[in-house]
Amino acid sequence: MSRKLAFDRILFSIPVALSLFGVVMIYSASAVLSMQRFGSPYHYRGKQVAALVAGFVLMIWAMNFDYRRLRNRAILMGSLMGVAALLMLALLTPSGPVRRWISLGFFSFQPSELAKPILILFLASFLDNRAEEINDWRRTLIPAGIAVGSIAFLIYMQPDLGTAAAICLISGLLLYLAGLNPKILMAGGALGSVGLIVMIFQANYRVQRLMTFLHPSDDPLGAGFQIRQSLLSFGSGGIQGVNLGEGRQKLFFLPEPHTDFIYSVIGEELGLLGTSVVLLVFGLLLWRGVRAALRAPDRFGYLLGMGLTLFLVVQGALNMGMVLGLLPTKGLPLPFVSYGGSSLMVGLLSVGVLLNISQHSN
């Protein structure tokens, strides 16, 4: 029997602390760039603070909205179809070769960020309903594959192969947690890996990124410039860093240092100690998220909690691996820390759902 508990204060504190830290690091990383582009050093910081306030409101709302009501069929299908429509709208929006945003005038929204938790919500409910038929191709695997594949394909077309691959990875992990036969999962993973390789070789810039990852010193002033500057940031920072605000790589050496490569700025200015603390906080997020999921009163809450936790932690791990040269470069932000209103608001909303799950216990 479940009972309503006080929310998990540690879990609540983690995204708040990371987001506030992110605002500080975004200002440090972008002040000079912002001054050059907009005549003010506060442009990016101001927009991130606005997104933080909106995201905090969403998190508080989600904390107090019973997650079990999200199982409503109209909510599930409406959300999935709605996010698919937004992704298609982004594709049809004339904004150059990269079509990932929908401009609302004062704010640009990235539908692919919202697609991640919406797809997790759909899969959690769908796989819960198919608990006894989890390995059934017709009833479970093909419908789930169509849902995941459709969203991933729309994101891939933006083009954003990194996010599409991350969505497939997290969906596969959720299927495993739902009880999918490991042999089926391995076969699907092998097939997906082949598809990923094919997609990489369909675009020259993806091939360059892969070659840069395999041979980072071959083109230090071209395709390998960004990752080389990132590694120089970590090397310059050493153990204790060069002090907050005093990093040099952000001074037009490291491209867009306030977005996907903000972990590099942390490494330079706060050193190994700073990056280790960030890593530790994401470890705490993993612990408290899994704890909330394991204590959920139903299978739906378990799958939803695990899916949202994996979404945040896996994306964080992929970002850190990318800026450290352990993975090919891809457009994945560091949750709560990187600049980006859509990512921040969706991350805080996701933690709000986790906090609601944490208030229920067997």
Helices and strands as residue ranges (DSSP letters): E 3-4, H 9-38, H 43-63, G 67-71, H 73-92, E 102-103, E 108-109, H 111-129, G 131-133, I 137-141, H 142-156, H 161-177, H 182-200, H 204-214, H 225-237, H 262-294, H 299-323, H 341-358, E 360-361
